[in-house]
Amino acid sequence: AAPVGRTARLARGGSEAQGDDSVEAAGFSAFVVGLALLPHVIYTLVLAFGVVAQGQSFVWGPYGLNAVSCATTVGLTLWSLGSFAQRGRGLPAGPLGLFGLAEGLSYLACLGLAVAGASSYVRGGSKFTPPTLPAAPALPALKAPDFKAPDLKVPDFKAPDFKAPDIKVPEFKAPAFKAPDVKLPDIKVPEVKVPEIKVPELPKPKPAEPEKADTKAKEESERKKKEETERKAKEEADRKAKEEADRKAKEEADRKAKEAENKKKEEAERKAKEDADRKKKEADNKAKEEADNQAKVEADRKAKEEADRKAKAEAKAEADREAKEEADRKAKEEADRKEKAEADRKAKEEADRKAKEEADRK
C-alpha cells in the first residue's frame, strides 16, 4: 500500500507526528504474527474446499480446531478492514511477506467460507457436531488380595422350654333380642370411588453379611465398572459407526444427486446442441434454396436476354438481307432498264440508219 501523504493526514485531523502506523507490527514481531496466523488461514481454505468440492459438512474438529481456525481467519479479515477504514491501507507485510500473505489469503478464505456455507445450506443445512473429547484411558483392574476370615464357632446355647399354664375362660351367652321390623324407604346412596393410593414399598434392609462378603462386593463393583466401560465403549463405537454410515449415505445421496444433475445438464446441452444444429441446417438449406432460386432467376434472365439478343440479331440480319435483296433487285431493274433503253436506242438508230439509207437509195 502507498504511504499516506502529509495533506491526507492533515485532512483527517492528525499531525505529521501522528502519521506513523497505528498498528506497529514490524520486524521480528510481524514475522512471528504472520507465521502464527498463516497456518490457520491455510487450514480454513482447506476446510472450505472440502465443504464446497467434496460435500463435507462443518464440524468442530478435535478440540474445536476447525472453529478456532475459522474464527482466527475472520478476525484477521476484520482487522485488515479496520486498518483500511482507519488508516486508508491494510496491515504491513512484514519480513518475507508472511503477514501480508496471511492477510491476502484471509479474504479468499472468508469468501470460501461464505460459498461453503451457502453450498451446505443448499444441500440441506449444515450440521454442527459438538467436539468429542478423547476417551479416558482405562484404569487397570485392581483386585484386592483374597482374605479369608478365620472361622469362629459359637458354642450352641439352647434356652429352656417354658410352657404357659392353660386357663379356661367361662362362656357367656347374651339373651336373644329381636328388633321390630321397620321398612324404611330405599335410598340409593351414590357410589364414591376412592382412588387407590399405592404406598411405595420401602426397601427391605439387607441382612448383615459376614466380613467375607467384602471381597465379593469389590469384585461385583469391579465387574460392574468393567461392564459400564464396555457398554460405553460399545455405545461410542455404535455411534461412530452410525455417524459413518450416515455420512456415507449422505455422500452417496449427494453423489447420486450430482450425477443426476450432471446427466440432466448433459441432456439439456445435447438437446440444445441438436436444436442449434437443426436450426443451422434449416438456415443453411433455406439459404441454399434462396441462392438456387436467385441463380435460376439470374440464369433465366440471362437466357431471356440472350434469346432477345439473338432474336434482334436475326431480325437485323433478315432486315439487312431483305434490304440487300431489295437493293439488288432495284439495281438489276435499273440495269435491265438501262440495257433496254440502250437496246431501244440502238434499234432506233439502226432503224433510222436503215430508213436514211433507204431514203438515200430511193
Secondary structure as UniProt FT lines:
FT   HELIX           6..11
FT   TURN            12..13
FT   HELIX           16..19
FT   HELIX           28..53
FT   HELIX           62..64
FT   HELIX           65..87
FT   HELIX           95..97
FT   HELIX           98..122
FT   TURN            123..124
FT   TURN            211..212
FT   HELIX           213..361
//
